[in-house]
Amino acid sequence: MSAPRTLPWPLVALFTAGYLAPYLLPTTVGRLAGGLPLSATQAGAIGSALLLSSATAGFLLASRVDRIGPRTLARTGLALAVLGYGGAALTGSVPAVVAGAIIGGFGSGTVTAVAASGIAAQQDPHRVTTLGLLGVSGLAGALYLTIPHLGPGHGLPLAALALTALAVWPLTGRLSGRGAPARTAKAYGRLPHLRAGLLLAAAMPCWSLAQNSLWGVSGRIGLDQAHLTEVTVGAVFAVALGAGLVGVVGAGALGPRLGRALPIGAGTALIAGCIALSASATDLRAFAAGEISWNLLYPVVLSYVIGLAASLDPRGRWAVLVGSASSLGTAAGPLTGSVLAAGTGFPVMGKLLGAGLLLIAVPMTAVALRAGRRPLQVMPVVEVPVETPAVPVQRDYDTASPNSYASTSAM
């Protein structure tokens, strides 16, 4: 009798803690500009430095999670997040805030690398990714409703990041503390499906750049162009993230029924329209429509792209590399959005970003179509980095078929 399947909740929690920093980007950047002697562009640059540090961690650790051990890396990343974000929250010195943001960002990227590597080794990575997106969307939505009522200052969103990392720490006890044996590392030494993986990794920075250029200045669009209060903008973001929860649940229910190409290609095209609408908003109705529609679609497409990357390598290296490539675009988003908005205005910025998304949807859809046609391949067993009392069961992983994991699904 086979062992019962259990959900890897430590991986879900790590996913939530790692992705929370990008989700809180608008309020983090906005409060840095409002609470410290910084211009909007300078605050955006700090947000970019945080996310660039996160991406750097992903690139450095993509092939080292198994070797070092998931538990060790996860605890290291969480400790860096607590120290970095916590220190930045407690000081008013701009150099100290910058240093803390960079240290905390590296911690977030380390945690995300562990989560992505572990999720890719699951029998159903899309399901676990969906749960992680549900967790981070729900938590971010609650914070957007809460933070405006706790007072001014730059420290509250940074403190929330530090406390989340601290809360996740106890769950790391269930992660494997062992590095992969040498023969396992050798067996997986060459990245499979190199051309498809590289094309997807090259497209993701542009995809994320467009998304996060808007997200990084969305707070300013609501406050300055739509003339809303911070409480109203926070409420819109909370509702938008709630819509994202609905979208993720819908993506999980649909699973592989629509394949990968349609959700990624058509979803990206629809997101382009939402970005143009949100960036041109001058009142609550238009701003809410654009932000809610975009947040409904974004995690859906992201979940399918993550699942696509995970299907290219069950060891999780493409999932980590594609996620880190996405983080490069995410990192450049706040600064790019600030510069474009300052030079052209929000509406023109939205049109430029939307046009870029339409172009980048083409190669991403091509990778999804090719992956869907790939014949069945059976891969060696991969050790799941979550320790459970159940007897381990040998699994065959299909890295090609859209049905290789019970459902298929982004940085």
N, C-alpha and C positions, 0 to 999 in steps of 0.2 A: 504494500500500500504506500503510495507516494506521500511525501510530507506535505502538509497544507501550506498554501502560498500565503505569505505574510507581507504586508506592505513595509518597505524600508523607511520608516518614519525618520530616522536620523538623516537620511539623504534629503528627504523633503524639507526638514528643518534647516539643513545647511543651505539648500537651494534658496529658501526664503531669506535667510540671513545674508547670503551673498548678493542676491539681486535687489535687496531693499534700497541700497544706496542710489542706483539709477532711478528707482521709482520715486524717491523723495527729492529728486534733483530740483524741480521747480521751487519748492519751498526752501531747500537748502541754499540755492543760489540767490533767491529773493531776499532771504534773511541775512545772508552775508553782505549783500549790497545795502540793506537797510540798517543793519546793526553794527557795521564796521566802516571805517573811512575808506570805502572802496567804491569805484564806479561800477555800473552794471557790467561793463565789459571785463573789468578786473575780477568781479565775482564769478562771472562765467568762466574765466580762465582758471580759477581755483577749482571749480566744478570739473573742468576738463582735466586738470592735473590729477584730481582724485580718481577719475575713471581711467585715465591713461595708466596710472599706477596699477589699477585693477587688471587692465589688459596685459600689462607687462608680467604680472604674476602668472596669468594664464599661459602665456607663451613659454615662460621659463619652466613651468611645472607640467606641461601637457603630457610629457613622456616619463615623468618621474613619480607620479602618484603611487603606482604599484610598487616601485622600487623603494621609496621612502616609507610608505605605509600610510593609509588613509587617516588613521587616528592621530598620528603625529602631526601630519600636515594640517588637518582640520583644527587641532588645538592651537597650533602655531598661528594659523590665520585668524582664529577667533581672538586670541590674545592680542595680536597686532591691531585688530579692529577695536577692541575695548580700549587699548592704550591710545591709539591714534585719534579715534573719534572722541573718546572721553576727554583726552587732553585738549583737543581743539574746542570742545564745548565749554571748558572751564577757563579759557584764557581769552583776553581781548587783544592780545598781540597778534598782528597780522602775520608776521613770519612764523610764529608758533602755530597759528591756525593752518597755514599752508603746509607746514611740516606734518601736523597731525592728520590733515586730510590725505596727504600722500601715504603716510604709514597706514592709516585706516583703509585706504583704497587698496593697498597691496594685500592687506588682510582679507578684504572682501573677495579679491580675485583668487586668493589661495583657497578660500572656502568654496568658492564657485567651482574651481578646478576639481576639488575632491568630489563635490556633488555631481558634476557632469560626468566624471569618469565612472563613478559608481552607478549612476542612472543608466549609462550606456550598456552596462553589463547586466542589467535586469532583463527578465524575460519580456516585460512590457514597458519599455522606456517611455512611451507616450503617456501612459497612465500615470507614472510617477512624475513626469514633467508637468502634467495637468494639475496634479495635487500641489506641486511646488508653486505653480503660477497662481493657483487658488489661494495658497497661504500668503504669498507676498502681496497679491492684490488686496486681499482682505485686510491684512495688517496695515498696508499703506493707506487704504481708505479710512480705516479707523484713526490713523495718525493725522490725516488731513482734516478730519472732523474735530480732533482734540487739540492739536497744536495751537491754532489761532486763539483758543480760549485760555491758554496757559501763560500768556504774556508775550512781550516783544523779546527781541534778542536773537543772535545767531545760534545760540547753543542748543536750543530745544531739538531740532531735527538731528543734529550730530549726537546728542545724548541718546536719542531714540535708537540710532544705529548701534551705539555702544551697548546699550541695555539689551537689545535684541541678541547681539553676539554673546553677551554674558548669559542670557537665558538658554541659549542653545547648547552651551558648553556641556552640561550634564549628559546630553544625549550622545556625545562622542564616545562614551564608554562602550557603546554597542558596535562601534566601528572596528574593523580589523587593525591590529597594531603591527601586523607583519608586512614586510616588503615582499614583492613577488620573487619566487625563486629564479635563479639565473636562466634556467632552460625556458621558463615562460617568457621572460624578456626577449630571449633570442628568437623564440617562435614567433613573436609579434614584432620583430625588429623593423620590418618593412611596412610602411603605411599602405594599406590596400586602397584600390580605386583612386589612385593618385590624381588623375586628371579631373575627375568629378569633384574630389575634395578640394583641390586647389581652386577650381572655378567658383565653388560655393564660398570658400574662404575669402576669395578676392572680391566677391560681390557683397558680402555681408558688411564691410565697413561703410560702403556707400548707402546700403539699406538702413543701417542704424544711424548714420549721420543725418539723413533726412528726418527720421523719426525724432531724434533727440535734439535736433536744431529747433524744432517746434516745441518739444516738451521742455527744453531748457528755458524758453522765453514765454511759455504759456501763462505763467503767473503775471508777467508784465503786460501781456496782451489783455488779460482780464482786468487788471488794475488801471492801466494807462489808456488803452484804446476803447475797451468796453465800459470803462468807468464804474467798475464794481468794487465792493469792499473786499478785504482779505477774507472775511468770514464767508461771503458769498462765493468767492473763487474757491476757497477750501471745500465748500459744500458741493460745488460743481465737480471738482476733482474726485471727491468721495463717491458721488453718484457715478461718475465716469469709470472709476475703478470697480464699482459694483457691477456696471455693465460689462466690464472686462471679466468678472467672475462668471457672468452668464455666458459670455462668449467661450470661455475656457470649458465650462460644463458642456456647452453645445459641441465643441470640438471633440471632447472626450466621448460624447455619445455617438457622434458621426464616425469617429475612428477612421478606418481606411476606406469607407464607402465612397468617398469622393476622390480617392487617390491622394497624391501629394501635389500634383501640378496645378489643379484647379484652385485649391485653397491658397497656395502660395502665389500663383500668378494673378488670379482675379482678386484675391484679397489685397495684394499690394496695390493694384490699380484703384480699388475702392478707398484704400488708405490715402492715396495721393489726393483724391477729391476731398476727403475729410480734412486733410492738412490745409488745403487751399481755403476751405470754408472757415475753419477755426482762425486762421491767420488774418482773414478779412473781417472778422466779427467786430461790430461796433455796439452791440447790445447783448443782454443776457441770453436772449433766445438763440441767436446765431452762435455765440460763444459756447453755450451748453450743447447745442446740436453738434457742432464740430468736435468738441472734446469728447463727448459721450460716444458718438459714432466711431471716432478714431480708437478710443480705448476699448470699445467692443470688439473691433477687428484686430487690433495689434497683437494681443496675446494669442488669438486664434492662429494667425499666420506664424507667429513666433514658435508656437508649440509644434507646428508641422515642420518648420525648418530645423528645430532642435532634433526632432525625430528623424528627419532626413539625414542629418549629420551623424546621429547615433547609429543609423543603419549602415553607414559606410565602414564602420570599424567597431566591433563589439567590445574592444578594449577601452574605447572611449576617447582615443586620441583626436579623431576628427571632431568629436563633440566639443572637446576642450579648445582645440585650435580654432574652430569656427566660432565658438563663443567668445574667444579672446579677440578674434578679428572683428567680431561685432562690437566688442568693447572699445576697439580703436575708434570706430565711428561714433559710438556713444560718447567717448571722451572728447572728441572734437565737436560734438553737438552744441554744448552751451556756448562755446566761444564763437563757432560758426553762426549760430542763430543770432547772437548778440551783434556780431559784425554786420551780417546781412540786414538785420533790422535797422541798425544805425545808418547804414549806407543807402538802403532802398525803401525802408518802411516795411511793416509787417505784411501787408497784402502781397507785395511783389515777392517778398521772401517766400511766402506760402506757395505762390505759383512756380517759383524756381525749384523749390523742394519737391513739389508734386511732379513736375516734369522729370526731374532726376529719378524719382521712384519708378515712373513708367518705363524709363530706359533700363533700369537695373532689374526690373521684373523679368525681362527677356532671358538673360542667362540663368537666373535662378529657376525659372520654369523649365528651361532646357535640362538642367541637372535633375530636377524632379522627374521629368519624363523619362530620361535615360535610366535613372535608378529604378523606376517602376517596371522597365522592360528587362532588367537584369535577371538572368536565370538563377534558380535556386542553388545556393552554395552552403554546405554544412561546415561550420567553423568549430575548432576545438573548444572544449569547455573553458569558461572564464570564471574565475573565482569571484563571487559577489562579496564586496568589501563590507558587509554588515553581518556581524556574528549573531546567529540565532540558535536556539537549542535544537532546532529541527535537524534531522539527518540530511546532509547535502544530497541533492539529486542531480545527476548528470543531465545537462541540457544541450540540445543542438541549436545553434544560432544561425539563422538565415540572414545574410547581410544584403540580400538583393530584393527578394520578393516583397511587395507591399503588405503581405500578410505575415511577414517574418516575425513581427511582434503583434500581440493581440490587437494593437492599433498603431498607426504610424502618425507621426506628427508633421525656433529658432532655433550677446550676444550674441 
